[in-house]
């Protein structure tokens, strides 16, 4: 069993998957194009600022894990890279699209996955998204986990498991009023 992937490796794989589907004329990607795809500010959570050396080391690690392959195209002096996720993890189109969105944007609800994956795969309805996520959960080695529903939210969110266990579901933001209330309480206690 290989160790889990770090956040940079997940970003590199997600960027390769996305660009293969959305810009097939420019795929496989050169190292420069891959760095730009990883550092893209739209459709990424969190936004990263990776340098060429970091991405190159990550690509080499992913090549050793048989998740990325280097390609030397005839007439080109530049090495290019392509992912092997479909082959190595036996994913179909809908599964690859769902994984890509989770890898690039973090935990998502089925509705968010449907809305954000339309360029990768056009899910006809939420039931298809949910059945795809269930297939990824019910594998012998699950690739996705359902996170506990947050208070006040209707839908559960899902996260990929390429980095190990599902992330602890941290509230999106600690409310400033709660922080302010605790500070005011302490100030009142101190004054009294």
N, C-alpha and C positions, 0 to 999 in steps of 0.2 A: 504494500500500500504506500503510495507516494504521499508526502506531506501536503497539507493544504496550500493553496495558492495565496500569495499576498495580494494586497489591493492593486499594486502596480501590474502584476501578471493578469489579474482579472480585467483591468482596464485595457491592456494590450490586446487580449483575446476579444473583448467586447468591441474594440475599435476595428479589429480585423474583420469580425463578423459583419458589423454594420457596413463597412466600406465595400465588402464583397458584394453585398446585396444592393446598396444604394448607388454605388459608383463602379459598376463592373468594368468599365473601360479603363479605369485607373488601378485595377486590382490584378495581381498582388501588389502590395505597397512597398515602396522603398523605405529605408530607415527614416529619412526626413519626413516623408508623408505619414508614416506611422506615428512619429513624435507629434506632428501637427494634429492628427486624429485623436491622440490621447489627451492633448492639451486643449482640445476644442472646448469652448465655453457654453455652447448650446447643447442641450440634451445630455448633460453630464451632471452627476451628483456623486461625490463632490467634484468641483472643478480642480484639476491638477495642473502643476507646472513642472513637467518632467523634462530632464535634459537628455541629450542624445546618448550619453554614456549609460545612464540608468536604463533607458529603453533597450539599448543594445544588450546589456547584461541580462535583462529580463527575457528578451527574445532568445538568447542563447540557453537560458534555463528552460524555457518552454520547448525549445528544440530537443533538449535532452529528455524531456518528458513526453515527447512525440505529440505535442499539441500544436506545434508550429513547424513549418518546413521552409527552408530557404530555397529560392528559385533563381536561377541565372538564365534569363531569357536571351535567346540568340540575338546578337547585335547590340546588346546592352552591357555596359561595364558595371552597372549598379546591381547589387544583390537585392532581391525583393523577397517579401515574406507573405506566407498565406497560412491561415489557421487550418487545423485538422479536427475541429470539434465534431463535425458531423460523423466523421469516420471513427475517431477514437471513442466517442461517447454514444455512438449510434443514435443520433438525433435526426428527426425529420424537420421539415420546414417550419411548422408552427412551434415545435419545441425549441428550435434554434432561435426563432424570433423572440419568444418569451424569455429565454435565457439571456439573450443579448440585452433586452430592455432592463432586466434585473441586474445584469453586470454593469451596465453604464449608468443606471439611475438609482440603484439601491432598491430597497423593499417597495413594492407597489401593490395596489388593489387590482383585481381583475379588470375593472373599468379603466384604470390608468394604463394597464398593459395593452388593452384593446386600442385605446386612443393613441398611445405612443409608439405602437408597433406597425402602424398602417403602411409605412414605407418598406418594412421588412417582410410582413405577411399581413394580408387583409383578413383578419378574423371576422367571420360573418355575424357573430353575436357573442354575448358574454358566456353562453353555455360552451361554445368552442374553446374560449380562453380557459374556463374552469376545467374542462375535460383535459386540456393540454397540461395544465398545472397538476391535475390529479395524476396524469401519466408520469410526470416528472417526479412526483412525490412517491408513487407506488413502485418505483424501480427497486431492484435488488439493492443497489447503492443509490439512494435518493439524491437528486440534484437540486431539489427545491423543498422548502419547508413553509408551512402555513404558520404565520405569527399570530399570537393571541390578539383578538380584537381590542382596539383601544377604546377607552371609555368615550361614549358619545359618537363613535363611528359605527356606521352600518356594516361595512365590509371588512373582512380580514385582509391583511396584507401578506404578501409572499416574498421570500428572499431566496437567493441561490445559496447552495451549500459548497461551492468550490473553495471557499476560504475556511472551511471547517463547519462548526456548528452555526446555526442561525444566530444572527446578532440579537443581543438582548434588546427588547423593544423599548427604546428610550423615548420619552415624550418628545415631540418635535421642538418644543420650547418650554422652558420653565417660565411660568407666568411672572412677569415683573411685579404684579400686585402682591403675589405671595411673598416674593423676596422683600418688597417694600414693607409689607405688613410685619414680617418677622423683624426687620430692622427697626420699625417704629415701636414694636412691642419691647424690644431690647432697650431702646432709648427711654421709653416710659418706665420700665423696670429700674433702669439706672438712675433716672431722675427721682423716683420715689425712694 
